[in-house]
Amino acid sequence: MSSISTTDNINNERFEGLRGSGKRVSQFSYIKALACFAIVLLHCFNNARVYHAEVLTDGQITAAFAACSALMWTVPCFLMVTGALLLDREREIPLSKLFGKYIKRMLIALVVFTAIFTVIRHDPAAGRSIFSEFAEGLLLNHCMAYLWYLYMMLAIYLLMPLLKAVVNKATDRQLAILTAVILVICSLLPLTAYLGVDAALYIPTWLVYGAYLFIGFLLYRHNMDARVAAVMLVVCTIAMPLLTVKLAPTEIDPAGLTAYNSPLTVMQSAAVFSLMLRIKRSAGKLIENIDRCSFGIYLIHMIFVRLTMKEMGFDPFDYGAFGFIAAAAVYFAASFAITYGLRKFRLFNFL
């Protein structure tokens, strides 16, 4: 990251897409479009592993874990875009808008898609009431694991007034120091477990999601050197799958090295975000529409993943790497088309 002065004297030309112009920031559209496809691909690998575990070889299972580890930058990039947009010091978010737009959208999505997957998963022979399954799924997220993102975003939106107060009061340098402290506690200290040492300072690692908001805000104002970002991206994208493969035959769990709070994931995500901020070309209509539909794509694609892989028995492993890329492309395109069509109706504005 470039030098951050205490007076925050920066060129504000890059913020024209943020402050009242009504224009979308093209770089953010590119980031969200790429991250959206990547997360569909990640879910293809992960769910193929879960749904077909009994017939897969150890090598195939390890390959799925390795592929997922290389794609962990997806959710952090969405969070960094959120941070750059909503934490902007010139942007005011009244409570009426926070609850009436952002939080309302997450709640509606949670209810609707918990209901959809409850119906898909319901087994009448099990003797359980579908209503009790729905209530349990909604309150405990026992329905579909990928909906965790909605619960996380609810927490972030509820904390947004506090986060904005911190950003508005702090200089960029102070905010960078705060972010560094959070990352030391949430990303570095947990690694002591691999050395057989329990860190004395216990702070929930989910605080890293807040750090991603700050990183997005800071990188948009003070981007890092492109060469540094490129090296970080290459090293981390190679290191995480390699560590996954190397540790697979051992009793060491590599999850702590590839999770969202892993230093490797943090650096990889920051590098992707930083490099894509350098895109000069304006996003065309297709990319902007994918951006607008990205939330709906995220929600809807798992219906296709579940129905084809679980209910119909489709296994992308039967077709190698091409099977996963092709499946992700089909799920992505179908989810985009459905979201784009549904958003024309006011009832489905939450997508």
N, C-alpha and C positions, 0 to 999 in steps of 0.2 A: 504494500500500500504506500502511496506517495506520502511525502511529509504532510503532517496535519498540524496546522498552526493553531494557536490558542484563540486567535481572532477569527478563524474560519473564513478568511478572505479567499473566496473561490469564484470562478466564472459561473454565472447562473444560467448560461445559455442552454445547458443540457436539461434544465428543469422546465423548459417551456411546455413539455408534454404533461407536467404534473400540476402546474398551478393555474387552474381555472380556464385553460384553453379548450378543454373538452377533447383534446387529441390524445390518441393512444401513443405510448412510447414504443417505437418500432422494436427496439432491442428487447423490451419485455415481451412483446408478442412472439418474437423468435424464440426466446428462452422458454416461454410457456408451451409453445407448440412442440418444440423438441423434447422438453421434459415430459409432456403429456404422452407422446408416442413411446418414450423410453420407459415410462411407468407401466404402460400396457405390456411392453415386452418383458419387463421385470415380472409382472404378474403371470405372464405365460410360463416363464421358467419356474417360478415358485409353485404355482398351482399344478403344473404338470408333475412336479416332484411330489407334491402332497397327494394328489388324486391317484397317481399310478405307482406309489412307493413300493407296493408289493411285487411289481413285475420289473422294476428298474434295477440295473446293476449298481454296485457301489460307485463305479466310475461315472455313471450317468447322474446319480444323485449329487456327487461332488461337483460335477460340471454345472449343474443347476445352481448350486450354492455359489460357485465361483462367478457365474454370469450375474447373479443377483448382486453380489458384492461390488461388481464393476458398475452397477447402475444405481447405487445408493444416493447419487447426487440429485436425483429427481425431486423428491419432496423438499430437501433443503433449498433448491433453486426456486420453487414456488414460494417458500417462506421468505427468501431474500427479496423476491419481487414485491411481496406483501410489505416487507419492511421499508423498502425504498419508496413505495407509494404512500402507505398510511402513516409512516413516521415523519414524513416531510414536515418541517417546522411551519411551513406556510399553509398547511392543510388542516382545517378544523373539522372534527368529526363530532357533532353534537350527539348527545345520548339518544335522541329520538332517531337519528339515522343509524347509530350503532346497533340499537335494539330492533328498530323497524326494518332495517335492510340486512345488515351483515349477520346478526345473531338469528334473526327470523329465517333467513335463507338456510343456515345450517340446521336449525331445528326441523324445518319442513323436509329437507333432504333426509335427515335421520329417520323421521317417522315414515316417509314414503318408501325408502329403500329397505328399511328394516321390515316393513310390511311385505314388500315384494319378495325378499329372500325368505321370510318366514313361510310364505305360501309355497315357494319353490322347495324348501327343505322339509316341509311338514309331512310327517308320516302318520296317517290315521291309525295304522295298526299299533303304533306305540302307545296309544291310549291317552295322550296328552292333549289338552285343549290348545287349539291354535292361538287363542287369545293369551293364554299364559306364556306360550312360547314367544309371542310378540312382545309381551311386557318384559320378559326376561332378556330378550335380545336387545330391546331398547335401553333398558336400565343398566345392563351389565355387559353390553356389546358381545353377547354370545351368539350373534346371528352370523355376521361375516366379518372376519378380522380386518379387512381393508377399510371398514368404516371408522376405524380408530382415528383416521385423519379428520373426520368431522368433529369428534370429541375434542381433539387437540385444537382445532380451529375455534371451537366454542370457548375454550379456555383462553386462547390468545385474544379473542375479541373482548372477552370479559375483562382482561387485563390491559386492554389497549389504552384506556385513560391514564393508567399508571405508567405504562411504557412511554406514551407521548409526553407525560410530565417529566420523565427522566430525560428524554431526548431534548425537550425544549429548554430545560434548565442547564444541561451539561454542554460543554464545548465538545467539538468532535474529538479532540485529544482525550478528554476525560471519558468520553463514550468508548473510545478505542481501548483505554485502560480497563474500564469496566468489562468490556467484552473479553479481553485477554484473561482477566481474573476468572470469569465464568468458565472459559474454555480450560483453564488450568485445573479448576475444580471438577468440571463435568467430563473433560476429555482425557486429561493426563493422569490425574490421581487414580481413576479406576483401573489404569493399566498396571498399577502396583500389584494387583491380584495375580498377574502372570509371573511376578517375582516371589509369590508366596507371602506377600505382605498385605495386611488390611490397613488401608489409609484411615487415619484417625478422624479425618474431616468427612462427615457424611452429609452430603447435599444431593438431592435427587438429580439424576442425570438428565431428566426431561427438561431441565432449565436450558439445555442446549438449544431448544427450539426458539427460545427468546433471543439467544445469542445469534441465531441465523437471521432474525429480523434486524438486529443491529449491524451485522456484517453486510447485509444487503444495502442498508441505509448508508453505511460508510463507504462501501465500494462504489456506489453510484456517485458519490461526491469526490472520492479520492481513489481512483482505480489503481491497482497495482501494475507493476511493470509487466508487459506482455511476455517477455522472456521468462520471468519468474513464474508467471501463471502457467505457461506452456510446460515448463519443467515439472511443476507441481502436478499438473494434470496427467502427464505421461507416467511419472513415477508412481503416483497413487493408484492410477487405473491398472497398472501392471502389478503393483505390490499386493493389492487386496485379493484378487483372484489367486495369485501365487501363494499367498499365506493360507488361503482357504484350502488349496490343493495340498500344500505341504503338511498342514496340520490335520488333514482328514484322517490319516491312519493312526493318529495319536489320540490320547485322551484329553488333549487341550482343546477347549472350545474356542474357535476363532471369532465367535460372534462379537466379542468385545473389541476386536480389531477392525470390524467392518460395519458396526452399528452406526446409527445416526450421530452418536456422540463420539465416535472414534476420531482421533486426530487425522487419520487418513481420509475419512469421509468429509470432515470439515474442510481440509485443504483441497480435496478434489472438487467439492461443491463450489468453493470460493473461486477456484480456477476456472471452472466452466462458466460461472456467472461473469467473472472478470473478462474472459475472452469474448463472450458473446455481447458484452456491452460495447465492444469495438466494431460491431457490424454497422457499416455506414449506409447500407441500402435500406430504403424505406420498405416496411412490410407491405406486401400486396393484400388484396382483399381476402385471398384464401387464408393466408397466415393470420390476419386479423380475425377472421371468422373462427378459425381454430382456437385462437386465444379466447374469444368470447364464449366458445362452447367447451372450453377445456374442463370446467367443473362437471358439466354433464357427461363428457366423454369419460372422465374418471369414474363417475357413478355408474354409468350404463354398461361399460365394457365388461364388468365382472359378471353381468347377467349372461353374456355370451360365453365367457370363460367357464362359468359354472355349468351351463346347459350342455356345452359341447364336450368339455373334458370329463365332467363328473357324470352327467346323465346319459350322454351319448357315447362315452368311452373314447373320444378322440385323444390321441397321444402324439404330440408334436415330436417326441423322441423318435418315432418311427421314421421321420423324414429328416433327421439331423438338424443342423443349424437353420437350413432353409425352412423347415417346418415351423420353427418358432418365429422367424421373421415374417413369413407369409401369414401365419395365424394372427400375429400382432397387427399386421397391416389390415387384415380383413376386419378384426374386432375394432380397430381404431376408425376405419372408414365407416363401418356400419354405425358405430356409436356417434360419430360426428354427424352423419346424415340424419339420424334420429333426433339428436339434440338440436340441430339446426332447424329441423322441421317443427319440433315441439315448441321451441322458443318463440315461434310466431304467434302462439296462443298465450294469452295472459296467465292462464292457469299454470303454465309450466315456466314462468319467468325465473323460478328458483334454479333452473338447470344452468 
